[in-house]
Amino acid sequence: MNGWDWNVAKELFPSLLKGFWVILEVTVLSSITCLLLGLVIAVVLRSAPKVVSAPLFAVVEFIRNTPLLVQLFFVWFGLAPLLGSTTPLVVGVIVLGIHYSTYTSEVYRAGIDAVPVGQWEAITALSLPKRYGWQHVILPQALRRVTPALGNYIISMFKEVPVLTAIGLAEMISNTQEYVATFNTGYLEGYTIAGLIFLAVSYPTAVAMRKLEKRLAKQ
Amino acid sequence: MQSNESNPGVKDGTPAVRFDNVVKRFGDLEVLKGLNFSVQPGERVTLIGPSGSGKTTILRLLMTLEKVTEGVVYVEGEPLSHMKKGDKLVVAGEHHLREVRKKIGMVFQQFNLFPNMKVLRNITEAPVHTLGVSKDEAVAKARELLDLVGLADKEDNYPSQLSGGQQQRVAIARSLAMSPDILLLDEVTSALDPELVADVLDLLKDIANSTDITMLIVTHEMGFARDVSHRVMMFDQGVIVEDGPPSQVMGDPEHERTRAFLKAVLGESKPE
């Protein structure tokens, strides 16, 4: 293995940057998926009749307790061919989004449970509809509490996007692999730059989340 | 029952509230043991008794926060926990519950204001979303009520910016905004600092004297109970021990258990 070569680094950088944009795209789309789906799961588990909530609970537990990579392979090699043409990006977004929604649903659940039971009693006493209660009283209070925790899961997910290389998504890591395969060099430069790019995004975000957490705790 | 002179609200006809053989169990614990009583429209009834005697459960059943185990609760002649289906009474659905309980308001020990809404919106939300009153009308009425409870200048504050006593007065305004026929007061001063209790009780006395709202009150403030109620019911272990005007139940109780309870409570509230 050779030492650090600035020329290789320079050559690699544009394709790494391109790969980074793919990672961001996946992160944003999967975040939207897992934030919305997790909320729906939390509310359904909490308020739907047992015939609906019990099977959903089982599915959520199953997904949360099996590896992401296995799920990716299952959907990519097992399900996707049955559905016709699809891309690693679409499958990646869906699998990551669903996988992480099983975590975010737990976060939402904790936030919902932390709202005092007296809030529901007041909703009942005022004859306000359940839907109103969720929308205007319970969730606004729950979401405030869980925003930092949700943010941390988004950061985790962001760092896990390179797993999608396994199903052929062209992002930073796979672009490096390709370069290495072609020129038989660039391990050090490619993975170092990729790591630094990750760090440059996730560290400031994590710090911001911690600040937000402190600010919300004060109020 | 007492004379109509001191209790103008009492009329013949349908009671505002009627408990018909109501049993309430929590697991193995029987909290109410076949309870029968009525409250007439306009009547103000205070429920007293040791904790665990079932007083708060009665209010919570009326507010449909709990379900009866056996028996039926009637509100203005309508079964609350059940609905008529042909000749039979079946367990009520959510829609029926919402309709019947519009007549009932409740003020809680812990206020239970919505902390994410300003004071004014706390008061206007239910009239707008439950009764379908227009926003302007609801706001006008809310301002009137805030004036009544002495907090006209606080409409833009969040509940957390108010003292406990102020929050409870907002909660009272919020329940009155629904124009309830029946108001349930569940230990409304128990969570307040001692120096804030009098203001809230005075406000409730004013409301009692200036309206004909039927009130069911659970309180340990015996002076307030005496001043404001037409009737006092003493509970112990899920049954009514004594039932009569405050002068009798509190002034000259017949039962040993009532005497013991009053002695304990009055002793507690007079530390000097």
Interface residues (C-beta under 8 A of the other chain):
Chain A: P116 G118 Q119 E121 A122 T124 A125 L126 S127 L128 P129 K130 Y132 H136 V137 P140 Q141 R144
Chain B: M63 T64 L65 E94 R98 R101 K102 I104 G105 M106 F108 Q110 N112 L113 F114 P115 N116 M117 E125 A126 H129 T130 R174 S175 M178
